[in-house]
């Protein structure tokens, strides 16, 4: 019995469709997987990518920067490592450069003081020498819990700034733009940390009344916003 | 007659003329003794009213729980000596603290450690107040409020680290803080530790010295750190951190508990004579 002609054509079309599907479906699946991966990037990762490019200008003079990581003695002490970096003379850019290098970690990852997935989101310097460093949430969530580890993390940041950016007198740490009570349940982040106690206040600050210690210690996000709004985008204190 | 007293007295005096002098001397002596006892009673009775043990010397933060006196101290009149230790097992509730690979949680272990520390302190004659008994998680301010409500107390917060050489213990005291007082002369809550920093350091060094003897590799002196819990505590206050939750076998930590308890109790006892408790709440040490 002979099949009608149109049925042959129908079967042939079906066969062709199956062949095309067999070729196309794996490609489609691969594309979907790639798209899903892209969507999985957290908001913080995306923000990190946006804020990351703290341009290290190769024309900047190479400076021997001192970075503080764990000493390896497992006793909570830090030791300095000298790294040659082309650092900007601008204190805000310079701070970002040294902190990003600190976050990148030492060659020996056991000596890290900050979590590898933590990022510096923003850095500001007020005229009175108070710096505000805004870190990603990973700084608080990925750090090993404990007084020792949290103290080491903050010490490594403050001592690195002290050694490389003399304009920074105090440091206030924010997490994802917010003031938090502790870093990971122990160390107090509600107060500003002393970095360079002896640094003279910049020329602009000399015209205005310096922020008393008590006021600096009680910086709130609201207060910070007001102060930042009053300062231009460019760093307030020039070297 | 029984009522003829005048004749009886006249007769007695005529027979024994020294008797009135003896009675007069006895009366004078009795009056003198009575006069001496009255001021002593006045100085021992009123302090409960003058120095209520529950009145904190610091300005409480807005929203902080009003401190209530513990049952142990409610009936005890305040003494001008260190006799209370406020023990703080850190974390609790949903806050597990440091977590080890073997399922060890800091919040559970510190509770067990605190039980042993409590026994050791009580054997040294201290009253012990705990900031939490079970799996609760009071706020930092609520824990501080329990210490700030006491008079003549020290504060010890206990932690287990997730770093450090296993088998060592470290004592932390607060960094130097700028002292401050508001218009009323009270200590601001957020800097309550400021007047006590040097005393805390003395206490910390006492305890750390004993810990270093028991646990090799521990530092000889207390270290300074900006510990949130200590900042709002208006009493000599230390944080003891034990390493660590990363031990493979939980018994390694359990073996440390008696040594930790003994060091804290003996350190507190050694610190007791050096701590002159202010006469009135609100006075700086």
Interface residues (C-beta under 8 A of the other chain):
Chain A: X74 X75 X76 X144 X145 X146 X147 X148 X149 X151 X154 X181 X182 X185 X186 X187 X188 X190 X191 X193 X213 X214 X217 X218
Chain B: X90 X91 X95 X97 X98 X99 X106 X140 X159 X160 X161 X162 X163 X164 X165 X170 X172 X178 X180 X190 X217 X219 X223 X225 X226 X227 X228 X229 X231 X239 X241 X243 X244
